[in-house]
Amino acid sequence: MKQNLGIILIVLGALMLIISYFADLVDYNFYNIGALLIIIAGIVTHIMMTKRS
C-alpha cells in the first residue's frame, strides 16, 4: 500500500478533475487547484518512494 501511495494520489486528483467536469464545478478554481496540488503531491511522492527502494 505504501509503495502505491503516489499512484493513488494521482488517480484521486484525476478523478476529482473528471467529477468536476461532469458536476459542472469547472468554474470553481479552488476545486481545480486542489486537484492539481493532489496530482503534484502524488508525482512527488511516487518519485520519492521509487528512489528509496
DSSP file (Angstrom, degrees, kcal/mol; ACC not computed):
  #  RESIDUE AA STRUCTURE BP1 BP2  ACC     N-H-->O    O-->H-N    N-H-->O    O-->H-N    TCO  KAPPA ALPHA  PHI   PSI    X-CA   Y-CA   Z-CA
    1    1 A M              0   0    0      0, 0.0     3,-0.3     0, 0.0     4,-0.2   0.000 360.0 360.0 360.0 -40.8    0.0    0.0    0.0
    2    2 A K    >   +     0   0    0      1,-0.2     3,-0.9     2,-0.2     4,-0.3   0.844 360.0  54.9 -67.8 -32.6    2.8    2.4    0.9
    3    3 A Q  T 3  S+     0   0    0      1,-0.2     3,-0.4     2,-0.1     4,-0.3   0.819 109.7  47.4 -67.8 -30.0    4.5    1.9   -2.5
    4    4 A N  T 3> S+     0   0    0     -3,-0.3     4,-2.4     1,-0.2    -1,-0.2   0.287  79.5 103.0 -95.8  10.0    1.4    2.8   -4.4
    5    5 A L  H <> S+     0   0    0     -3,-0.9     4,-2.2     1,-0.2    -1,-0.2   0.894  81.3  49.7 -62.4 -41.4    0.5    5.9   -2.4
    6    6 A G  H  > S+     0   0    0     -3,-0.4     4,-2.1    -4,-0.3    -1,-0.2   0.916 111.9  47.5 -63.8 -43.5    1.8    8.2   -5.2
    7    7 A I  H  > S+     0   0    0     -4,-0.3     4,-2.5     1,-0.2    -2,-0.2   0.892 110.5  52.8 -65.5 -39.3   -0.2    6.5   -7.8
    8    8 A I  H  X S+     0   0    0     -4,-2.4     4,-2.4     1,-0.2    -1,-0.2   0.904 109.4  49.2 -63.2 -41.1   -3.3    6.6   -5.6
    9    9 A L  H  X S+     0   0    0     -4,-2.2     4,-2.4     2,-0.2    -1,-0.2   0.891 110.6  50.3 -65.3 -39.4   -2.9   10.3   -5.2
   10   10 A I  H  X S+     0   0    0     -4,-2.1     4,-2.2     2,-0.2    -2,-0.2   0.931 112.8  45.8 -63.9 -45.3   -2.5   10.9   -8.9
   11   11 A V  H  X S+     0   0    0     -4,-2.5     4,-2.6     2,-0.2    -2,-0.2   0.888 111.5  53.0 -65.4 -38.7   -5.6    8.8   -9.7
   12   12 A L  H  X S+     0   0    0     -4,-2.4     4,-2.1     2,-0.2    -2,-0.2   0.920 110.1  47.5 -62.7 -44.1   -7.6   10.6   -6.9
   13   13 A G  H  X S+     0   0    0     -4,-2.4     4,-1.8     2,-0.2    -2,-0.2   0.901 112.3  49.5 -63.3 -41.0   -6.6   14.0   -8.4
   14   14 A A  H  X S+     0   0    0     -4,-2.2     4,-2.2     1,-0.2    -2,-0.2   0.900 109.9  51.1 -65.7 -40.0   -7.6   12.9  -11.9
   15   15 A L  H  X S+     0   0    0     -4,-2.6     4,-2.8     1,-0.2     5,-0.2   0.880 106.9  54.6 -63.8 -37.3  -10.9   11.6  -10.6
   16   16 A M  H  X S+     0   0    0     -4,-2.1     4,-2.2     1,-0.2    -1,-0.2   0.903 109.0  47.9 -61.9 -40.4  -11.6   14.9   -8.9
   17   17 A L  H  X S+     0   0    0     -4,-1.8     4,-1.5     2,-0.2    -2,-0.2   0.890 112.5  48.5 -68.1 -38.8  -11.0   16.7  -12.2
   18   18 A I  H  X S+     0   0    0     -4,-2.2     4,-2.0     2,-0.2    -2,-0.2   0.921 112.7  48.0 -65.9 -43.6  -13.3   14.3  -14.1
   19   19 A I  H  X S+     0   0    0     -4,-2.8     4,-2.5     1,-0.2    -2,-0.2   0.881 108.5  54.8 -64.5 -37.8  -16.0   14.7  -11.4
   20   20 A S  H  <>S+     0   0    0     -4,-2.2     5,-3.2    -5,-0.2     6,-0.6   0.852 107.2  51.3 -65.3 -32.1  -15.7   18.5  -11.6
   21   21 A Y  H ><5S+     0   0    0     -4,-1.5     3,-0.8     3,-0.2    -2,-0.2   0.939 116.1  38.6 -68.3 -46.4  -16.3   18.4  -15.3
   22   22 A F  H 3<5S+     0   0    0     -4,-2.0    -2,-0.2     1,-0.2    -1,-0.2   0.772 116.3  51.1 -77.9 -25.6  -19.4   16.3  -15.1
   23   23 A A  T 3<5S-     0   0    0     -4,-2.5    -1,-0.2    -5,-0.2    -2,-0.2   0.312 113.2-116.3 -92.9   8.4  -20.7   18.1  -11.9
   24   24 A D  T < 5S+     0   0    0     -3,-0.8     3,-0.2    -4,-0.2    -3,-0.2   0.888  76.6 129.7  59.1  43.6  -20.2   21.5  -13.5
   25   25 A L    > < +     0   0    0     -5,-3.2     3,-1.5    -6,-0.2     7,-0.2   0.168  31.0 109.2-105.9  14.8  -17.6   22.6  -11.0
   26   26 A V  T 3  S+     0   0    0     -6,-0.6    -1,-0.1     1,-0.3     6,-0.1   0.798  72.3  58.7 -65.1 -28.4  -15.1   23.7  -13.6
   27   27 A D  T 3  S+     0   0    0     -3,-0.2     2,-0.9    -7,-0.1    -1,-0.3   0.609  84.1  90.6 -77.9 -10.7  -15.6   27.4  -12.8
   28   28 A Y    <>  -     0   0    0     -3,-1.5     4,-1.5     1,-0.2     3,-0.5  -0.760  58.4-169.5 -90.7 105.9  -14.6   26.9   -9.2
   29   29 A N  H  > S+     0   0    0     -2,-0.9     4,-3.0     1,-0.2     5,-0.3   0.839  80.4  60.8 -66.3 -34.8  -10.8   27.5   -9.1
   30   30 A F  H  > S+     0   0    0      1,-0.2     4,-1.9     2,-0.2    -1,-0.2   0.865 105.2  49.5 -63.0 -34.3  -10.3   26.2   -5.6
   31   31 A Y  H  > S+     0   0    0     -3,-0.5     4,-2.0     2,-0.2    -1,-0.2   0.923 114.3  43.7 -68.8 -44.6  -11.6   22.8   -6.6
   32   32 A N  H  X S+     0   0    0     -4,-1.5     4,-2.2    -7,-0.2    -2,-0.2   0.875 113.7  50.4 -69.8 -37.3   -9.3   22.5   -9.6
   33   33 A I  H  X S+     0   0    0     -4,-3.0     4,-2.6     2,-0.2    -1,-0.2   0.888 109.3  52.5 -67.0 -38.3   -6.3   23.9   -7.8
   34   34 A G  H  X S+     0   0    0     -4,-1.9     4,-2.0    -5,-0.3    -2,-0.2   0.917 110.1  47.7 -61.6 -43.4   -6.9   21.3   -5.0
   35   35 A A  H  X S+     0   0    0     -4,-2.0     4,-2.1     2,-0.2    -2,-0.2   0.902 111.9  50.7 -64.1 -40.6   -7.0   18.5   -7.6
   36   36 A L  H  X S+     0   0    0     -4,-2.2     4,-2.5     1,-0.2    -2,-0.2   0.913 109.8  49.8 -63.1 -43.0   -3.8   19.9   -9.2
   37   37 A L  H  X S+     0   0    0     -4,-2.6     4,-2.6     1,-0.2    -1,-0.2   0.872 109.7  51.4 -64.8 -36.6   -2.0   20.0   -5.9
   38   38 A I  H  X S+     0   0    0     -4,-2.0     4,-2.1     2,-0.2    -1,-0.2   0.899 110.5  49.0 -66.4 -39.8   -3.0   16.4   -5.1
   39   39 A I  H  X S+     0   0    0     -4,-2.1     4,-2.3     2,-0.2    -2,-0.2   0.927 112.6  47.3 -64.6 -44.5   -1.7   15.3   -8.5
   40   40 A I  H  X S+     0   0    0     -4,-2.5     4,-2.5     1,-0.2     5,-0.2   0.912 111.7  50.6 -63.5 -42.3    1.6   17.1   -7.9
   41   41 A A  H  X S+     0   0    0     -4,-2.6     4,-2.6     1,-0.2    -1,-0.2   0.882 110.0  51.5 -62.4 -37.3    1.9   15.7   -4.4
   42   42 A G  H  X S+     0   0    0     -4,-2.1     4,-2.5     2,-0.2    -2,-0.2   0.897 109.8  48.4 -65.4 -40.8    1.3   12.2   -5.9
   43   43 A I  H  X S+     0   0    0     -4,-2.3     4,-2.2     2,-0.2    -2,-0.2   0.934 114.2  45.6 -64.9 -45.7    4.0   12.7   -8.5
   44   44 A V  H  X S+     0   0    0     -4,-2.5     4,-2.5     2,-0.2    -2,-0.2   0.914 113.8  49.5 -64.4 -42.4    6.5   13.9   -5.9
   45   45 A T  H  X S+     0   0    0     -4,-2.6     4,-2.6    -5,-0.2     5,-0.2   0.909 110.4  50.5 -62.6 -42.5    5.5   11.0   -3.5
   46   46 A H  H  X S+     0   0    0     -4,-2.5     4,-2.1     1,-0.2    -1,-0.2   0.908 111.3  48.0 -63.3 -41.6    5.9    8.5   -6.3
   47   47 A I  H  X S+     0   0    0     -4,-2.2     4,-2.1     2,-0.2    -2,-0.2   0.924 113.0  48.2 -64.0 -44.7    9.4    9.8   -7.2
   48   48 A M  H  X S+     0   0    0     -4,-2.5     4,-1.5     1,-0.2    -2,-0.2   0.904 113.0  47.2 -64.3 -41.4   10.5    9.8   -3.5
   49   49 A M  H  X S+     0   0    0     -4,-2.6     4,-1.5     1,-0.2    -1,-0.2   0.861 111.5  51.5 -68.9 -34.6    9.2    6.2   -2.9
   50   50 A T  H  < S+     0   0    0     -4,-2.1    -2,-0.2    -5,-0.2    -1,-0.2   0.879 109.1  49.9 -70.1 -37.2   10.8    5.0   -6.1
   51   51 A K  H  < S+     0   0    0     -4,-2.1    -1,-0.2     1,-0.2    -2,-0.2   0.824 107.5  55.7 -70.8 -30.2   14.2    6.5   -5.2
   52   52 A R  H  <        0   0    0     -4,-1.5    -1,-0.2     1,-0.2    -2,-0.2   0.892 360.0 360.0 -68.6 -38.8   14.0    4.9   -1.7
   53   53 A S     <        0   0    0     -4,-1.5    -1,-0.2    -5,-0.1    -2,-0.2   0.473 360.0 360.0 -92.7 360.0   13.6    1.4   -3.0
